[in-house]
């Protein structure tokens, strides 16, 4: 996942600075992404959770269909 400069509104919970950068992110599930932030001012690290309600659930069959349909021999 990439982050564009100025696209986040995070601020350091320790010093209140908005000079933070994303150091790491991880998809927790289909709707949630966990981000690790680092404050450039006081070097504090903290985690935030992004929740997306717009994303629809995709079934396993929908995910695997494009990959396995070409392997079927009739």
N, C-alpha and C positions, 0 to 999 in steps of 0.2 A: 504494500500500500504506500502510496506517495502522498506527501503533504505539500501543498503550495504555500509559500510564505504569506503570512497575513490571513490565512484561511481559518485559523483556529482562534478561539477566544479564551484560551487557558491562561491562568496566572498562578504564580507560585503561592501555595498556601502558607509558606513560612514567612516570606518577605513581601509578598504582594506584587512582585515584579511581573511584567508581561513579557520579559525577555526570556522566553522558554523555547526549547526546541524538542521535537519528538526524537527520542533515541531508539525506540523499538515499538512495534505493534504486533498484535496477535489476534487472529479471528477466534473468538471463543465458541461461537455457533453461527448459524445463518443470519442472525439479527444483531449480534454484538461483536464489537472490536474493542480490545483492551489496549491502551496506549501508555507507554512509559515516557514521561517528560523529564527533562533536566533544565533547571534554572541556570541561566548564564550569569546571574547576579550573585547568588549565594551557594550554588552547586547542589541545591536540594533536588532529590528525585521524587516523583510522585506519579500515581497511576490514575487514569481516567477511563471511563467506559462509554463508548458510543453505541447507542441503540438505534437501529434502523427499522422502522415499522413499515416502510414501503416495500421491502424485499419480500417476495412471495416464496413459499416453501416449494422446493423442487423435489420430485420423487426420484428414487434411485433409478427407476426405469427411464425417466426423461434424461438423466445424466448419462447413463450407459448406452442408450439407444444409438447415438451417432457413432460410437466406437465399435459396437458389436454387430450392427446390421450388415456391414460389409464382409463379415466373416462367415455369414450363413451361406451354406452351399445347398442348393435345391436340386 
